[in-house]
Amino acid sequence: MQASTPPLAGLAIPAPLAAETLPPDTESCDVIVVGFGIAGGCAALEAARAGARVLVLERGASHGGTSSLSGGHFYLGGGTAVQKATGHQDTAEEMAAYLIAASKQPDEAKIRAYASGSVEHFGWLEALGFQFERSYFAGKAVIQPGTEGLMYTGNEKVWPFREQARPAPRGHKVPVPGDTGGTRMVMDLLRARVDEAGAEVRLETGATRLITSQPDRVAGVAWKSFGATGRAKSGAVILATGGFVMNPAMVEKYTPALGSRLIALGTTHDDGLGIRLAQSAGAALDHMQEPFITAPFYPPPSLVTGLIVNKLGQRFVAEDSYHARTAYHVLQQPDKTAYLIVGSTHMAEQQMQLVPLKDGYDSVAEMERGLGVPPGSLMETMNRYNAYAAKGEDPDFGKHPDWLAPQDTGPWGVFDLSLGVALYAGFTLGGIRTSLDGEALRDDRSAIAGLYAAGACASNIAQDGNGYCSGTQLGEGSFFGRRAGRHAACAAAMASHRDKVSGGLGGGDIEARSHGPNGEQERRCL
Ligand SMILES: Cc1cc2nc3c(=O)[nH]c(=O)nc-3n(C[C@H](O)[C@H](O)[C@H](O)COP(=O)(O)OP(=O)(O)OC[C@H]3O[C@@H](n4cnc5c(N)ncnc54)[C@H](O)[C@@H]3O)c2cc1C
């Protein structure tokens, strides 16, 4: 079929099509999943395994999306096989306590479900056909350089979090060496399992509009594949279309810092269209203004012993923070300017070389002049830092004693962490407001019947750079993607049943409730 499509770029919100206007022979299925990244793949697999007829529409030429580019951290805990094999104690309660402490506006029900379901989810992921290596990487790095299965990837040992929950490493890396691309292996396995489960995957086919039916139900999508367009009806639609870092208009509107001299991490399809499709059906959005931005200055770990100051010569963050937390605080400083100062006994060359060396200085007075900070300010800051560091203390920011060492031996090297100078990279975190089961929610938190969202186009655990832990995006995308898939399959079956009984297009909610295996209350099909 040939037809024009509405404007899809920028801030455009393509208007939904009325289901009542579609011809009776319009193709139909139970669940349409839009996007085959980690969230869409997991949603499709669970929906198909629940017995739904599933159609996956993927705009790209292959499955994978941004997920395939990613390094492969999944944030999992509560006593996984890797944690146990490497001697790290963890419980679902400690994991939840940490995530609640670290989140901007913790959704406690989601966090508790995620933590208590984490061991089961670990097993589900491995059952796709791979094993996380039963090994631990003890160094300070952005991601394990090799195939080690576990490392710390958040602020668990950083003050005040280490006092709010017993620290445990939860960054599970897929067994692929290197910084990027590790998750492609998981995506290929997921594709194989989705095919086995009988879901149809249609590549190079992008959803362009939602189809809605009365009263207020999402009932399918319109799509486009090169010059061809078409429509497909369904009992439920799951949006799993990724974030919006590649849409300059959305970035400017919501997260302007991401637009400023920064490497956007993602694929060209991260244009936020899925988010805007959800808006077209009345969905609310959460945390849209929060980006993940980072410019890691380690490894090597010895640089973490240095101190970071702003243009007033004052410290503002514990330097042992997870790199995105440090970056979050750099962005709050005057002119988004910050410097890492390292004495000669701890000076070393960065391995990632994202943060340039500004200069070397023989004296603190010379450094103050070179950085343009107020005279005397650095001297005061460094004297205080060094005196306490010698005692293994940091009364100002609670830096962990493991990383405290006086920086009192010159010459000093200064790395420039300022935005626009260091090579910052990032992606978006905000998205469609969702329930525990991935239902898209309106402003008043009522569910939009037939519409679900998961992954980077939705808002779940990862809310801002201050609390981000590496692995929460793949972790929540897969975890809540699965929940959305199961619930959507159930909702589609209920809608189909209602249609048969009433002879209409259906509507209304699933209200059967029971207690899930992990104790949380969840909606279930009868
Ligand atoms: C270099 C890099 C490293 C990273 N490392 C990690 C890590 O180790 N751990 C972690 O948790 N996170 C990591 N992230 C972030 C993480 O990869 C993403 O947040 C996550 O993969 C998003 O998954 P998703 O399924 O929501 O989206 P995607 O994987 O982007 O999938 C969305 C899919 O939807 C398709 N699509 C979009 N619009 C439409 C449409 N209208 N119709 C049909 N299809 C559409 C896209 O083509 C895409 O295939 C990393 C990101 C990058 C770039």
The ligand as a Tripos MOL2 file, in Angstrom:
@<TRIPOS>MOLECULE
LIG
   53    58     1     0     0
SMALL
NO_CHARGES

@<TRIPOS>ATOM
      1 C1         28.7040    2.5610   23.6610 C.3       1 LIG1
      2 C2         27.5720    2.2800   24.6300 C.ar      1 LIG1
      3 C3         27.8150    1.4740   25.7340 C.ar      1 LIG1
      4 C4         26.7720    1.2170   26.6400 C.ar      1 LIG1
      5 N1         27.0160    0.3460   27.6450 N.ar      1 LIG1
      6 C5         25.9950   -0.0060   28.4620 C.ar      1 LIG1
      7 C6         26.1690   -1.0390   29.4200 C.ar      1 LIG1
      8 O1         27.2100   -1.6870   29.4960 O.2       1 LIG1
      9 N2         25.1210   -1.3150   30.2480 N.ar      1 LIG1
     10 C7         23.9250   -0.6400   30.1680 C.ar      1 LIG1
     11 O2         23.0230   -0.9340   30.9510 O.2       1 LIG1
     12 N3         23.7300    0.3020   29.2270 N.ar      1 LIG1
     13 C8         24.7130    0.6100   28.3590 C.ar      1 LIG1
     14 N4         24.4900    1.5270   27.3870 N.ar      1 LIG1
     15 C9         23.1230    2.0640   27.2330 C.3       1 LIG1
     16 C10        22.2480    0.9680   26.6210 C.3       1 LIG1
     17 O3         22.9400    0.3390   25.5730 O.3       1 LIG1
     18 C11        20.9290    1.4900   26.0690 C.3       1 LIG1
     19 O4         20.3070    2.3510   26.9710 O.3       1 LIG1
     20 C12        19.9980    0.2980   25.8180 C.3       1 LIG1
     21 O5         20.6360   -0.6050   24.9420 O.3       1 LIG1
     22 C13        18.6740    0.7180   25.2380 C.3       1 LIG1
     23 O6         17.9610   -0.4490   24.9050 O.3       1 LIG1
     24 P1         16.5530   -0.3370   24.1910 P.3       1 LIG1
     25 O7         16.1030   -1.7050   23.8980 O.co2     1 LIG1
     26 O8         15.6840    0.5410   24.9710 O.co2     1 LIG1
     27 O9         16.8740    0.4760   22.8570 O.3       1 LIG1
     28 P2         17.7020    0.0160   21.5210 P.3       1 LIG1
     29 O10        18.6550   -1.0690   21.8170 O.co2     1 LIG1
     30 O11        18.2220    1.2580   20.9220 O.co2     1 LIG1
     31 O12        16.5560   -0.5860   20.6420 O.3       1 LIG1
     32 C14        15.5520    0.2300   20.1010 C.3       1 LIG1
     33 C15        15.2340   -0.2840   18.7190 C.3       1 LIG1
     34 O13        14.0660    0.3650   18.2520 O.3       1 LIG1
     35 C16        14.2130    0.6450   16.8740 C.3       1 LIG1
     36 N5         13.2710    1.7090   16.5510 N.ar      1 LIG1
     37 C17        13.3200    3.0180   16.8970 C.ar      1 LIG1
     38 N6         12.2270    3.6530   16.4350 N.ar      1 LIG1
     39 C18        11.4740    2.7310   15.8010 C.ar      1 LIG1
     40 C19        10.2240    2.7770   15.0960 C.ar      1 LIG1
     41 N7          9.5290    3.9150   14.9850 N.pl3     1 LIG1
     42 N8          9.7420    1.6260   14.5460 N.ar      1 LIG1
     43 C20        10.4350    0.4580   14.6410 C.ar      1 LIG1
     44 N9         11.6290    0.3700   15.2680 N.ar      1 LIG1
     45 C21        12.1330    1.4950   15.8590 C.ar      1 LIG1
     46 C22        15.6700    1.0010   16.7330 C.3       1 LIG1
     47 O14        16.1060    0.8490   15.4010 O.3       1 LIG1
     48 C23        16.3170    0.0070   17.7030 C.3       1 LIG1
     49 O15        16.6990   -1.1790   17.0480 O.3       1 LIG1
     50 C24        25.5040    1.8060   26.4570 C.ar      1 LIG1
     51 C25        25.2710    2.6220   25.3540 C.ar      1 LIG1
     52 C26        26.2840    2.8320   24.4280 C.ar      1 LIG1
     53 C27        25.9750    3.6320   23.1970 C.3       1 LIG1
@<TRIPOS>BOND
     1     1     2 1
     2     2     3 ar
     3     2    52 ar
     4     3     4 ar
     5     4     5 ar
     6     4    50 ar
     7     5     6 ar
     8     6     7 ar
     9     6    13 1
    10     7     8 2
    11     7     9 ar
    12     9    10 ar
    13    10    11 2
    14    10    12 ar
    15    12    13 ar
    16    13    14 ar
    17    14    15 1
    18    14    50 ar
    19    15    16 1
    20    16    17 1
    21    16    18 1
    22    18    19 1
    23    18    20 1
    24    20    21 1
    25    20    22 1
    26    22    23 1
    27    23    24 1
    28    24    25 2
    29    24    26 1
    30    24    27 1
    31    27    28 1
    32    28    29 2
    33    28    30 1
    34    28    31 1
    35    31    32 1
    36    32    33 1
    37    33    34 1
    38    33    48 1
    39    34    35 1
    40    35    36 1
    41    35    46 1
    42    36    37 ar
    43    36    45 ar
    44    37    38 ar
    45    38    39 ar
    46    39    40 ar
    47    39    45 ar
    48    40    41 1
    49    40    42 ar
    50    42    43 ar
    51    43    44 ar
    52    44    45 ar
    53    46    47 1
    54    46    48 1
    55    48    49 1
    56    50    51 ar
    57    51    52 ar
    58    52    53 1
@<TRIPOS>SUBSTRUCTURE
     1 LIG1         1 GROUP 0 **** ****
